[in-house]
Amino acid sequence: MKYVDGHIHLPIFKNNADWIIKKSRRFGVRHLVSVSTNYDNSEKNVKMCSKYDNVSAFVGTHPFCFGSPYTDGAPGLNVKWLYREIHEMEKLAPKADGIGEVGIDHYLIPNLNTQKRKEQQYLFSKMCEIAEENDKPMIVHCLDSAGSVYNILEEYNVNPVVIHSFRGTKQLLDRGLKNGYYFSVMPKNNKLDFYPDVDMVVDRAPIDRILVESDAPRKDGKIFDSRTVPQIVKEIATRRNLSFKKTAWEIYDTSKKVFNV
Ligand SMILES: [Zn+2]
């Protein structure tokens, strides 16, 4: 069985990233999509992934840079830094395979004032602009923010769009599906203080709009790698009452198409 890990934070693994990439083969993971969270690790990500044919480098500035328990060492936000991030990302994007992880978060960072909310939306709209201009796929962090995320995405021509960590209503899920977005399913075995609406996505989305991801390393005290990916596919097949083999092939095919690998 073959898989694509559609979302892994290789820059966070630092010196272990090479080992994680090699090890993923053991789990049947043929390709990894490595996302970034700020300019600094985006640049490193592009450099590192260029050594491998089976790893795509996505670059972008994560909404967590506005403050969250999971900032991944982002330098903390002020307007000057924000403009610099955008400016550097514009230069880096042509060398990348896609834009991500970018988006809007209203759940883990709920207490932003109006100004900071606007800045978060501005940052995301600039990331959409960069994706559109460079004709790159995009991975979008979308925690209790689907309405705001879609409103901005609908103004741009970004294609394909992968919604990661979806937490929202059925109506918002359906609007995303109608817009043609793909939805990425993450592992359930985490002890995070939030949990995306994975079951709803698995139950409602057409199978050819579903992707899978490890989102490794999850910050729950354990270092995970891509080994969770086959397990997610198994769970999707069980919930949908489909054959495991057929589900795995279908998701693998969709992943190859979306990530152009
Ligand atoms: Zn992530």
Residues whose N, C-alpha, C, O or C-beta is under 5 A from the ligand:
A	BS01	ZN	E101 D215
